[in-house]
Every structure is written in structure tokens, then in C-alpha cells.
């Protein structure tokens, strides 16, 4: 399908293991805009901290979230980035860079996410940090430009639903 005339600036958000990368990559193909994985923008200190089993705090996250916002604003033609964006204040910061950004929240149960995280290889985020992510997560508020998509669906269905919502 051709890209929509309106630039799409999208954050695929959710806790670790929710499928942000898969969803974001497929959605970028569907919408014809570039994709970036927000994990690639983390400073080494953040990755090392998470890999050691320590949750990030706001002080760790602010510079990273600014990089997320800058990446989106550097793509005026549109772009999709995977980023946990767990708190409203984090999403508000991203919106200062791209006010029209929309949030695709891929969400599932703790049990499903724990299972996914326990079987993925080569990722710095240990499953033991999942509970801290759920504790930090603030659901999208009704006035936020965002929708929640159930990760129990196949990725292609999530992307089809998200693309329909984004184009509406």
C-alpha cells in the first residue's frame, strides 16, 4: 500500500518483550517511512545498567528520550521508532519535539511477556526487570494520541489494525 499523504510520526511503545521492534519494522514497511529501534540510542551506561539487572531511573532516561524525540523531528517525512515511553511525562517530552506524534501501545499480560523475554537471546534486558517496567507504566490517557493493541494477535494483524487507525 502506498504511504499516506500525511507524515506519520509514531512511537511503538510498551514494556520490554512486547514486540515493539517487530511491530515497528512491519509498520514502517506498511506506511513507507523509516524505522529506528530506540534501544540503539541508549548510551552504553544505560545498557550496562539494565544488563546488570538494575532498572533505569528518570535521570537515566531523560537524555535518551530527548534522542528519541530528536530522531522523530529529524524525519519530517515521517518515521517510526520503538521506545518504551512508559510514563506520561516521557511521552510529553517526546511530544515537545514532534507535537503530532502518535503512540501505538503494544500490550500484553505479564505472563506472556515473561515467557517471551525468557526465550529471547542476545538482548540486554533481563526478564527480572519486567515487573519494574509494569510498575512504571502509565496507561495512555484519553486525550493522548494513542491506541492499545493486544500482543496476543499475530504481528501482521496488529500492524493492519494500527495502520488503519493511523490512516484514519
C-alpha positions as CSV (number, residue, x, y, z in Angstrom):
1,X,0.0,0.0,0.0
2,X,1.3,3.5,-0.7
3,X,2.2,5.8,2.1
4,X,-0.5,8.2,3.4
5,X,-0.1,11.8,2.4
6,X,0.2,13.0,6.0
7,X,3.6,12.3,7.6
8,X,3.3,9.6,10.3
9,X,5.4,10.2,13.4
10,X,4.8,7.1,15.6
11,X,6.3,5.7,18.7
12,X,5.6,2.0,19.2
13,X,5.6,1.8,22.9
14,X,5.3,-0.8,25.6
15,X,7.3,-2.8,28.2
16,X,10.2,-4.9,27.2
17,X,9.3,-8.0,25.2
18,X,6.0,-6.6,23.9
19,X,7.1,-6.7,20.3
20,X,8.0,-3.1,19.7
21,X,10.7,-3.9,17.2
22,X,8.7,-6.4,15.1
23,X,5.7,-4.2,15.1
24,X,7.7,-1.1,14.3
25,X,9.6,-2.7,11.4
26,X,6.4,-4.1,9.8
27,X,4.5,-0.8,10.4
28,X,7.3,1.2,8.7
29,X,7.1,-1.1,5.7
30,X,3.3,-0.7,5.6
31,X,3.4,3.1,5.9
32,X,6.6,3.7,3.8
33,X,8.5,5.6,6.5
34,X,11.8,4.8,8.2
35,X,12.1,2.8,11.4
36,X,14.6,3.1,14.2
37,X,14.9,1.0,17.3
38,X,15.1,3.2,20.4
39,X,17.3,0.7,22.1
40,X,20.1,1.7,19.6
41,X,20.0,5.2,21.0
42,X,20.6,4.2,24.6
43,X,24.0,5.3,26.0
44,X,26.3,2.4,26.9
45,X,25.8,3.3,30.6
46,X,22.1,2.6,30.3
47,X,22.6,-0.7,28.6
48,X,25.2,-1.8,31.1
49,X,22.9,-0.8,34.0
50,X,19.9,-2.8,32.6
51,X,22.1,-5.8,31.7
52,X,23.3,-5.9,35.3
53,X,19.6,-6.2,36.4
54,X,19.1,-2.6,37.6
55,X,16.1,-0.6,36.4
56,X,16.7,2.8,34.8
57,X,15.6,5.9,36.7
58,X,14.3,9.1,35.2
59,X,17.8,10.7,35.3
60,X,19.0,7.8,33.1
61,X,16.0,8.1,30.7
62,X,15.7,11.9,30.0
63,X,18.7,12.2,27.7
64,X,17.7,9.0,25.9
65,X,14.1,10.3,25.5
66,X,15.4,13.5,24.0
67,X,17.3,11.5,21.4
68,X,14.0,9.7,20.6
69,X,12.3,13.0,20.1
70,X,15.2,14.4,18.0
71,X,15.2,11.3,15.8
72,X,11.5,11.8,15.0
73,X,11.9,15.5,14.4
74,X,14.8,14.8,12.1
75,X,12.4,12.9,9.9
76,X,9.8,15.5,8.7
77,X,8.6,13.0,6.1
78,X,7.6,10.7,9.0
79,X,9.2,7.9,11.0
80,X,8.5,5.2,13.4
81,X,10.6,4.5,16.5
82,X,10.4,1.8,19.1
83,X,10.5,3.2,22.6
84,X,9.1,2.0,25.9
85,X,7.6,5.5,26.6
86,X,6.2,4.1,29.9
87,X,5.2,7.3,31.6
88,X,3.1,10.2,30.5
89,X,5.9,12.6,31.3
90,X,8.2,10.6,28.9
91,X,5.6,10.9,26.2
92,X,5.1,14.6,26.9
93,X,8.8,15.1,26.4
94,X,8.7,13.3,23.0
95,X,5.8,15.5,22.1
96,X,7.9,18.6,22.6
97,X,9.9,17.5,19.6
98,X,7.0,16.3,17.4
99,X,3.7,17.6,18.8
100,X,1.6,15.3,16.4
101,X,3.3,12.1,17.4
102,X,1.0,9.1,17.8
103,X,1.6,6.2,20.2
104,X,1.0,2.5,19.2
105,X,1.0,0.7,22.6
106,X,1.7,-3.0,22.1
107,X,0.5,-4.6,25.4
108,X,0.0,-8.0,26.9
109,X,-0.1,-9.9,30.2
110,X,2.9,-10.2,32.4
111,X,2.8,-14.0,31.9
112,X,3.1,-13.7,28.1
113,X,5.8,-11.1,28.3
114,X,7.8,-13.1,30.8
115,X,7.7,-16.1,28.6
116,X,8.8,-14.1,25.6
117,X,11.7,-12.4,27.5
118,X,12.8,-15.7,28.9
119,X,13.4,-17.2,25.5
120,X,14.9,-14.3,23.6
121,X,18.6,-14.4,23.1
122,X,21.1,-11.6,22.8
123,X,19.1,-8.8,24.4
124,X,20.5,-6.8,27.3
125,X,17.1,-6.6,29.2
126,X,16.7,-9.5,31.7
127,X,13.2,-10.7,32.4
128,X,13.7,-9.9,36.0
129,X,13.2,-6.2,35.1
130,X,9.8,-6.8,33.7
131,X,8.0,-6.1,37.0
132,X,9.8,-2.7,37.3
133,X,8.6,-1.8,33.8
134,X,5.0,-2.7,34.7
135,X,5.3,-0.6,37.9
136,X,6.5,2.4,35.8
137,X,3.9,2.0,33.0
138,X,1.2,4.7,32.9
139,X,-1.6,3.8,30.5
140,X,-2.3,6.2,27.7
141,X,-4.7,8.9,28.8
142,X,-7.9,9.5,26.8
143,X,-6.5,12.9,25.5
144,X,-3.3,11.3,24.3
145,X,-3.0,10.4,20.6
146,X,-2.6,6.7,21.1
147,X,-4.2,3.3,20.9
148,X,-3.5,0.0,22.6
149,X,-3.0,-3.2,20.6
150,X,-3.1,-6.7,22.1
151,X,0.1,-8.7,21.6
152,X,-1.8,-12.0,21.6
153,X,-2.7,-11.2,18.0
154,X,-0.2,-12.1,15.2
155,X,2.1,-9.2,14.4
156,X,0.6,-8.8,10.9
157,X,-2.9,-8.3,12.5
158,X,-1.5,-5.7,15.0
159,X,0.1,-3.8,12.1
160,X,-3.0,-4.0,10.0
161,X,-5.1,-2.6,12.8
162,X,-2.5,0.1,13.7
163,X,-2.1,1.2,10.1
164,X,-5.9,1.5,9.8
165,X,-6.0,3.6,12.9
166,X,-3.1,5.8,11.9
167,X,-4.6,6.5,8.5
168,X,-8.0,7.4,10.0
